[in-house]
């Protein structure tokens, strides 16, 4: 399917059309049909007349010329030809190089248009879907220099267009390091909400029906409902990092260090995280899992994200055992071995893809 691309802007289109009219008026009288066509062109916008007058003054170096003079120049030339009082120099002095300049300007506009198309093509060159399998990590470098790291079992879609940088997170978790470009907003859509980068580094994770956003640097605007309308000026009125208990919280601006969770319709929590805690949670970017005195149940939930095997805590009494340490994502068996050794647990493989964890000796 052929993609339709508009001219870079309205002014460039008007300049092109004005150049074409000046070229047509150079050296011959406009026909009645052409004059009617020119009048219709004028009526579309005052910008048309002003641009034609401006270009005529610049190209012919006439300080007080207007477009009416330009139209009359054709009739004067014809009259002087008929009376014998005609100088080819006069004809050249009125619009001496309009045709060549019009052609040059058109070439420049065309070159600018082609450059615009080329830049747009490069800008959109990394559009598409990116996916990781269970246990797989991937780094995606986008055309604008932004970097996305995909965690295990993640699917995103990149859709850069002429004015926006849009990412859709369908599942999993992604970490974003956004290249600064205030003219092209960077937005991550997740569930029914979205996250707008305001010059920042952050992660977005889908967890069941909730979305978890952690801001590492800068700040982000978070909306639980993307249909909630808000312009940039209104962002200044949003209380940062606070939730109002007396009303539904739909949008908030979160600074660095904030851990924000939102559901289908509202923001549910904002927590301040220490820098060390954020770095630990982002250790997956370096292929590691890091735990600091966390319940065994949470550790197993996290480890399970990186394997297709099912790991079941069979003994409820050991779910609250505290676990710490760093473990390689690529070697899940190492994690299980460490749990057996350090906590005195028993891990039994009951079939090809299922493991049971029990207290030692049970």
C-alpha positions as CSV (number, residue, x, y, z in Angstrom):
1,X,0.0,0.0,0.0
2,X,1.4,3.4,-1.0
3,X,1.9,5.8,1.9
4,X,0.6,9.3,1.4
5,X,3.0,12.0,2.7
6,X,2.0,15.6,2.9
7,X,4.2,18.5,1.8
8,X,6.5,19.5,4.7
9,X,4.4,22.6,5.5
10,X,1.8,25.0,4.1
11,X,4.3,27.8,3.4
12,X,6.5,25.6,1.2
13,X,3.5,24.7,-0.9
14,X,2.5,28.3,-1.3
15,X,6.0,29.3,-2.3
16,X,6.0,26.5,-4.9
17,X,2.7,27.7,-6.4
18,X,3.8,31.4,-6.3
19,X,7.0,30.5,-8.2
20,X,4.9,28.7,-10.8
21,X,2.7,31.8,-11.3
22,X,5.7,34.1,-11.6
23,X,7.2,31.9,-14.2
24,X,4.0,31.9,-16.2
25,X,3.8,35.8,-16.1
26,X,7.4,36.1,-17.4
27,X,7.5,37.4,-21.0
28,X,3.9,36.9,-22.0
29,X,0.4,38.2,-21.2
30,X,-1.8,36.0,-19.1
31,X,-4.8,34.7,-20.9
32,X,-8.3,35.5,-19.6
33,X,-8.5,31.9,-18.4
34,X,-5.2,32.2,-16.6
35,X,-6.2,35.5,-15.0
36,X,-9.4,33.9,-13.7
37,X,-7.3,31.0,-12.4
38,X,-4.9,33.4,-10.6
39,X,-7.8,35.3,-9.1
40,X,-9.2,32.0,-7.7
41,X,-5.8,31.2,-6.3
42,X,-5.7,34.6,-4.6
43,X,-9.1,34.1,-3.0
44,X,-8.1,30.9,-1.2
45,X,-5.9,32.9,1.2
46,X,-4.3,36.3,1.8
47,X,-1.1,34.4,2.2
48,X,-1.1,33.6,-1.5
49,X,-1.0,37.3,-2.6
50,X,1.5,38.3,0.1
51,X,3.9,35.6,-0.9
52,X,3.7,36.4,-4.6
53,X,4.3,40.1,-3.8
54,X,7.2,39.3,-1.5
55,X,8.9,37.0,-4.1
56,X,8.4,39.6,-6.9
57,X,10.1,42.3,-4.8
58,X,13.0,40.1,-3.9
59,X,13.6,38.7,-7.3
60,X,13.3,41.9,-9.3
61,X,14.8,44.2,-6.7
62,X,11.8,46.5,-6.9
63,X,11.1,48.1,-3.5
64,X,7.5,49.2,-4.1
65,X,6.3,46.6,-6.6
66,X,3.1,44.8,-6.0
67,X,1.4,42.0,-7.8
68,X,-1.0,44.4,-9.6
69,X,2.1,46.0,-11.2
70,X,3.2,42.5,-12.2
71,X,0.0,41.8,-14.0
72,X,0.0,45.2,-15.7
73,X,3.5,44.7,-16.9
74,X,2.3,42.2,-19.5
75,X,-0.1,44.7,-20.9
76,X,2.5,47.5,-21.0
77,X,4.9,45.3,-22.9
78,X,2.3,44.5,-25.5
79,X,1.3,48.2,-25.9
80,X,5.0,49.3,-26.4
81,X,5.5,46.5,-28.9
82,X,2.6,47.8,-30.9
83,X,3.7,51.5,-30.7
84,X,7.3,50.6,-31.7
85,X,8.6,52.1,-28.5
86,X,9.9,48.8,-27.1
87,X,13.1,47.7,-25.5
88,X,13.9,44.2,-24.9
89,X,15.9,45.5,-21.9
90,X,12.7,46.8,-20.4
91,X,11.1,43.4,-20.7
92,X,14.0,41.8,-19.0
93,X,14.2,44.5,-16.2
94,X,10.7,43.8,-14.9
95,X,11.2,40.1,-14.2
96,X,14.7,39.4,-15.7
97,X,15.3,36.0,-14.2
98,X,12.0,35.0,-12.8
99,X,11.8,31.8,-14.8
100,X,15.2,30.6,-13.8
101,X,14.8,31.6,-10.2
102,X,11.3,30.0,-10.1
103,X,12.9,26.8,-11.3
104,X,15.7,27.1,-8.8
105,X,13.3,27.7,-5.9
106,X,11.2,24.8,-7.1
107,X,14.3,22.6,-7.1
108,X,15.3,23.7,-3.6
109,X,11.8,23.1,-2.3
110,X,11.8,19.7,-4.0
111,X,15.2,18.9,-2.6
112,X,13.9,19.9,0.8
113,X,10.9,17.8,0.4
114,X,12.9,14.8,-0.7
115,X,15.2,15.4,2.3
116,X,12.1,15.5,4.5
117,X,11.0,12.2,3.0
118,X,14.4,10.7,3.5
119,X,14.6,11.9,7.1
120,X,11.1,10.6,7.8
121,X,12.0,7.2,6.3
122,X,15.1,7.0,8.5
123,X,13.0,8.1,11.5
124,X,10.5,5.3,10.9
125,X,13.2,2.7,9.9
126,X,13.1,0.9,13.2
127,X,9.3,0.7,13.4
128,X,7.8,-2.8,14.0
129,X,7.4,-5.4,16.6
130,X,10.1,-6.7,18.9
131,X,9.7,-9.9,21.0
132,X,11.8,-11.9,23.5
133,X,11.2,-15.5,24.5
134,X,11.1,-16.8,28.0
135,X,14.5,-16.3,29.6
136,X,15.7,-14.1,26.7
137,X,16.9,-10.5,26.9
138,X,17.2,-8.0,24.0
139,X,18.5,-4.5,23.4
140,X,16.8,-2.4,20.7
141,X,18.4,0.8,19.4
142,X,15.8,3.1,17.7
143,X,16.4,5.5,14.9
144,X,16.4,8.6,17.1
145,X,19.1,7.1,19.5
146,X,16.6,5.9,22.1
147,X,17.4,2.6,23.7
148,X,14.9,-0.1,24.8
149,X,15.9,-3.2,26.8
150,X,13.4,-6.0,26.7
151,X,13.1,-8.3,29.6
152,X,12.0,-12.0,29.4
153,X,8.8,-12.8,27.5
154,X,8.2,-9.3,26.3
155,X,6.4,-7.9,23.2
156,X,6.5,-4.3,22.1
157,X,5.6,-2.4,19.0
158,X,7.4,0.7,17.9
159,X,5.4,3.2,15.8
160,X,7.4,6.4,15.0
161,X,5.5,8.8,12.8
162,X,6.1,12.4,11.7
163,X,5.3,14.0,15.0
164,X,5.3,11.3,17.7
165,X,7.3,8.4,19.1
166,X,4.8,5.8,20.2
167,X,5.6,2.4,21.9
168,X,3.0,-0.2,22.7
169,X,3.9,-2.7,25.5
170,X,1.7,-5.8,25.0
171,X,3.3,-8.0,27.6
172,X,6.4,-8.3,29.8
173,X,8.7,-5.5,30.9
174,X,10.8,-2.9,29.0
175,X,13.4,-0.4,30.1
176,X,13.5,2.9,28.2
177,X,16.4,5.4,27.8
178,X,14.8,8.2,25.8
179,X,16.7,10.5,23.4
180,X,15.7,14.1,24.0
181,X,13.4,15.6,21.4
182,X,10.8,17.9,22.8
183,X,9.1,18.2,19.3
184,X,8.4,14.5,19.2
185,X,6.8,13.2,22.4
186,X,7.8,9.7,23.5
187,X,4.8,7.7,24.8
188,X,4.6,4.1,26.1
189,X,1.0,2.7,26.0
190,X,0.3,0.0,28.6
191,X,-3.1,-1.6,29.2
192,X,-5.6,1.3,29.2
193,X,-3.1,4.0,30.2
194,X,0.1,5.5,29.0
195,X,3.5,6.9,30.2
196,X,4.9,10.1,28.6
197,X,8.6,10.6,28.9
198,X,9.6,14.1,30.0
199,X,13.3,13.6,29.3
200,X,13.9,10.4,31.3
201,X,15.0,6.8,31.9
202,X,12.3,4.5,33.2
203,X,10.8,1.0,33.0
204,X,7.3,-0.2,32.5
205,X,6.1,-3.7,33.5
206,X,2.8,-5.4,33.0
207,X,1.7,-7.4,36.1
208,X,-1.7,-9.1,35.6
209,X,-4.2,-6.2,35.4
210,X,-1.7,-3.6,36.7
211,X,1.1,-1.6,35.3
212,X,4.3,-0.9,37.3
213,X,6.4,2.2,36.3
214,X,9.8,2.9,37.9
215,X,11.5,6.2,37.1
216,X,15.3,6.0,37.2
217,X,16.1,9.5,35.8
218,X,14.1,12.6,35.0
219,X,10.4,12.4,35.3
220,X,7.4,11.0,33.5
221,X,3.7,11.7,33.2
222,X,1.5,8.7,33.9
223,X,-2.1,8.3,33.0
224,X,-4.2,5.4,34.1
225,X,-6.6,6.2,31.4
226,X,-5.2,7.4,28.1
227,X,-8.5,9.0,27.0
228,X,-8.2,11.5,29.9
229,X,-7.5,14.7,28.0
230,X,-4.7,17.0,29.2
231,X,-2.4,19.4,27.5
232,X,1.2,20.2,28.5
233,X,0.3,23.4,30.4
234,X,-2.0,21.4,32.7
235,X,0.9,19.2,33.6
236,X,2.1,22.0,35.8
237,X,-1.0,21.8,38.0
238,X,-0.6,18.0,38.7
239,X,0.7,17.4,42.2
240,X,3.9,15.4,41.8
241,X,4.2,12.1,43.6
242,X,1.0,12.6,45.6
243,X,-2.4,11.0,45.5
244,X,-5.6,12.7,46.6
245,X,-7.8,10.4,48.7
246,X,-10.9,12.4,48.0
247,X,-11.0,11.8,44.3
248,X,-10.0,9.3,41.6
249,X,-6.4,9.7,40.6
250,X,-6.0,9.4,36.9
251,X,-2.8,11.2,36.1
252,X,0.4,12.2,37.9
253,X,3.9,13.4,37.2
254,X,6.5,11.1,38.9
255,X,10.1,12.1,39.6
256,X,13.2,10.0,39.7
257,X,13.1,7.3,42.3
258,X,9.3,6.8,42.2
259,X,7.7,3.5,41.8
260,X,4.1,3.9,40.5
261,X,1.4,1.3,40.1
262,X,-1.8,1.9,38.2
263,X,-4.8,-0.2,37.3
264,X,-7.5,0.1,34.7
265,X,-8.9,3.4,35.7
266,X,-6.7,5.0,38.4
267,X,-3.3,5.3,39.9
268,X,-3.1,3.2,43.0
269,X,0.2,3.8,44.6
270,X,3.4,5.9,44.5
271,X,6.4,4.7,46.5
272,X,9.8,6.3,46.9
273,X,12.6,3.9,46.2
274,X,16.2,4.2,47.2
275,X,18.8,4.4,44.4
276,X,20.3,1.1,45.4
277,X,16.9,-0.6,45.4
278,X,16.2,0.7,41.9
279,X,19.6,-0.5,40.6
280,X,18.8,-3.9,42.2
281,X,15.4,-4.2,40.4
282,X,17.1,-3.2,37.2
283,X,19.9,-5.8,37.5
284,X,18.1,-7.9,34.9
285,X,19.5,-5.6,32.3
286,X,22.9,-7.1,33.1
287,X,21.6,-10.6,33.0
288,X,21.4,-11.0,36.8
289,X,18.6,-11.5,39.4
290,X,19.2,-9.7,42.6
291,X,17.4,-10.3,45.9
292,X,17.8,-8.5,49.3
293,X,16.2,-10.3,52.2
294,X,13.0,-11.0,50.2
295,X,10.4,-13.7,50.9
296,X,11.0,-17.0,49.2
297,X,7.5,-16.7,47.6
298,X,8.5,-13.5,45.9
299,X,11.9,-14.9,44.8
300,X,10.2,-17.9,43.2
301,X,7.7,-15.7,41.4
302,X,10.5,-13.7,39.9
303,X,12.7,-16.7,39.0
304,X,9.7,-18.3,37.3
305,X,9.5,-15.5,34.8
306,X,12.8,-16.7,33.2
307,X,12.0,-20.4,32.8
308,X,9.2,-22.4,31.2
309,X,9.4,-24.8,34.1
310,X,6.9,-24.7,36.9
311,X,8.4,-24.2,40.4
312,X,6.0,-24.9,43.2
313,X,6.5,-24.2,46.9
314,X,4.8,-27.3,48.4
315,X,5.3,-26.4,52.0
316,X,3.4,-23.2,53.0
317,X,5.6,-22.7,56.1
318,X,8.7,-21.9,54.1
319,X,7.1,-19.3,51.9
320,X,8.2,-16.5,54.2
321,X,11.9,-17.6,54.4
322,X,14.1,-14.6,53.6
323,X,16.4,-14.9,50.5
324,X,19.3,-12.7,49.3
325,X,22.0,-12.8,46.7
326,X,22.8,-12.4,43.0
327,X,22.1,-15.1,40.4
328,X,22.6,-15.4,36.6
329,X,19.4,-15.4,34.6
330,X,20.8,-17.9,32.1
331,X,21.4,-20.5,34.9
332,X,18.1,-20.9,36.8
333,X,19.3,-24.3,38.1
334,X,22.0,-22.3,40.0
335,X,19.3,-20.5,41.8
336,X,17.6,-23.7,42.9
337,X,20.9,-25.2,43.9
338,X,21.7,-22.2,46.0
339,X,18.3,-22.4,47.8
340,X,18.9,-26.0,48.7
341,X,22.4,-25.2,50.0
342,X,21.8,-21.9,51.8
343,X,18.3,-22.5,53.2
344,X,18.4,-26.2,53.8
345,X,15.5,-26.8,51.4
346,X,14.7,-29.8,49.3
347,X,14.0,-29.3,45.6
348,X,12.5,-32.3,43.8
349,X,11.9,-32.6,40.1
350,X,8.6,-34.5,39.7
351,X,8.5,-34.5,35.9
352,X,10.3,-32.9,33.0
353,X,9.0,-29.4,33.7
354,X,7.9,-29.3,37.3
355,X,9.8,-28.8,40.5
356,X,8.6,-29.0,44.1
357,X,10.3,-27.1,47.0
358,X,9.9,-28.5,50.5
359,X,11.7,-28.2,53.8
360,X,14.7,-30.5,54.1
361,X,13.7,-34.1,55.0
362,X,10.0,-33.8,54.1
